[in-house]
Amino acid sequence: MEEKKQRQNLDACRWQTLSLVEQLGNIGSEIGRAINAQKQGKEEKKGHALDMAFELFDLTISDSRWMARLKELTRSREVVADYFFGDNVYNSAPENLEKYFYWFAFAARKNR
């Protein structure tokens, strides 16, 4: 258990070195995996991808560099949670979620 906690702390430290577009691009990758697993009826795989996506969301939200973007970050998290676990009051579609996060991944790759 102690080893897992240390690994998570190291991962969190590394996460803090990424730019916002890199962080959101990685979150988007997990959301894309969850959407693909959902389409294939692979609930366990979807659950793992969503667990990771929300863990990464939380790390991004807690990153003090993005305080000016906190409203957008928390709303994005809320929309994803509403789509997968709520009543989808935002009327989200998987294509729109993927499209939103795609541009972050695109920008992150372009900046390399």
N, C-alpha and C positions, 0 to 999 in steps of 0.2 A: 504494500500500500504506500509506503514511504517513497519507493522508487517511482511510482506513478505520479505522485504529487511533485516530485523533483522534476520529472519529465515535463509535466504541465507548466511548471514555473519557467523552465528553459524555453518551452514553446511560446509562452506568453512574452518572455523577454525578446525572443526573435521576432515575434509578431509586431512588437513595438518599433522595430527597425524598418518595417515596410511602410510605403506611402499609402495614403488613403485609397488611391485607385487600385493598388495591389491588394490591399485588404478586402475591398469590396469585390474585386475580381475573383478572389479566392472564395469569398462567401457565395458569390454567384455560381461558381463551379459546383459547390455542394448543393445549392438549390437546383441546379440543372440535373445533378445526379438523382436528387429526390424526385423530381418531375419525371425523369426517364424511368425510374424504378416504379413509380406510381402507375405509369402507363403500362408497364409490364406486369403489374400486379405483385410486385416483389416488396411486400410490406416491411420486412426486416431490413432490407437494403435501404429502403426509403427512410426508415427510422434512424439508421446509422448516419445517413447523409444529413438529415435534419438536426440530429444531435450535434454534429460537427458544425453545421451552419449557425446554429444558435450559440454554440460556444464561441465561434469566431465573431459573431455579432456582438456578444458580450465583451469580448476582448477589445473590439474596435470602439464600442461605446465607452469603455472605461479608459481609453487612450486619451490623455489630457490634451494632446495636440489637436483634437477634433472638437473641442468644446463649442466652437462657433457653428459646428455642423450637427450638434447633438439632436436637434429637433428632426432633421432629415433622417439621421441614423435610427433613432428610436421609432420614427414612423415607418421606415422601411422594414424594421424588425416586426412591428405590429402588423403590417400588411401581409407579410409572409406567414406569420403565426395565424392570422385570421383566415388566410387561404387554406392552409393545411389542417388547422385545428378548430377554427371558429365557424361562424355562419357565413363567411365570405361577404361581409357587409360592404366591403370596398369593391365588390364585383370584379375581383382579379381573375385573370386568365393566365394559365401557365406560360403562354406565349409572351404576355406582357411582362411577367416576372423575369423571364429569360432575357427579353429585350432590354430591360432596365439594367440588369447586371452585365450584359454583354459588353456594353460600351466601356465599363470600367476595366474589364479584362483586355479589351482592345487597346485602350489607352496605356495600360500597364505594359503590355508587350511592345507597343510603339516606343515607349520611353526607355526600353532596355538598350 
